[in-house]
């Protein structure tokens, strides 16, 4: 359970206050939502400190986020998973809108979560065997550089007690063995010093089995490892390839790492990680609320009915074994423009006891989004254009003007939250991005006048702003 313990240890270091502080580095505002997820995260660690008997009784406090698009719902959940190293997937409820007719099985979200967990576990296991794999890969490289030396008996084997004393053949074999060992040691030193990177060696690699393509209604819901079954029936061949030492080292390292990994242990750990610490973010849950359309209602109600046992706790079959969903944390989100959370099935509502409303973004929020987050848009564009040796400097009045435009257009047209800034910034810097390769080393200062010149006409024309901004 080493990997699960690692994630739990990282959770233990994150107090609710520390979690909020970390989220503040990337997401502006929404203090209620941040506090809710911070407490939910801490409760996961608290549960792990209890006896197994008590752990079984404590269910995760699932969260329902309510708020318009582009205010940070998805980003909060995504950052939460990155901070903890826990398995995380984001799914959209609309993918399952036609369950029973066509589309994906709701249980597939659990399978995706296990796949995500397996990726995390695989990285940890690879780190654990890295040193031994490197040693094995180096030994194989030496064998390729000094052909025949790997089959030689060791010096202890050469000095056989049964050989008559003074036997010339025994001394000759010993001398050959010593010479080859010296050659191997010399090659190993040159290899480590990087003197043989361009030397060519012949490496045996496995032939890749052509991927199987299976189609048809509902086939995407099958969780059978057909590819693996096909490879067992038709053994993979091998081929010899000539490559340089620097390329061969990578290939051999991958082969040796794969040979040292324990698939069964990894699969079991991935299931345990998904069950105990997995997070599933279900976006657009408001889209499965029944509307006036009868056919759509049947389908949407079906999605809710299928989702209910997953959230309540059930066993889902995956190619790696059965997965219990009792302690997976579910975070659902929706704008609820046309419907209300109370219009969801009562049983499903009850499985999301924590509800937080996210606020619409203000002009001040837009200004903060442009300047404060570690990965702010202004920093991204500065870095992108710096690759062309063009330095852009955003003046404070320009940032204020950009925030004003974003807020104004959101109010007068469709409110898409912070995503409005992406379209505005693209429009603002379109000419500069196009001309940058031919500008050479230069500095461009972006002030309020620069912003006004490029955006005012579009922002004023409501018809244009609907399509461009």
Secondary structure, 3 states (H helix, E strand, C coil): CHHHHHHHHHHHCCCHHHHHHHHHCCCCCCHHHHHHHHHHHHHHHHHHCCCHHHHHHCCCCCEEEECCCCCCHHHHHHHHHHHHCCCEEEEEHHHHCCCCCCCCCCCHHHHHHHHHHHHHHHHHHHHHHHHHHHHHHHHHHHHHHCCCHHHCCCHHHHCCCCCCCCCHHHHHHHHHHHHHHHHHHHHHHHHHCCCCCCCEEEEEEECCCCCCCCCCCCHHHCCCCHHHHHHHHCCCCEEEEEEEHHHHHHHHHHHHHHHHCCHHHHHHHHHHHHHHHCEEEEECHHHHCCCCCHHHHHHHHHHHHHHHHHHHCCEEEECCEEEECCCCEEEEEECCCCCCHHHCCHHHHCCCCEEEECCCCCHHHHHHHHHCCCCCHHHHHHHHHHCCCEEEEECHHHHHHHHHHHHHHHHHCCCCCCHHHHHHHHHHCHHHHHHHHHCCCEEEEECHHHHHHHHHHHHHCHHHHHHHC
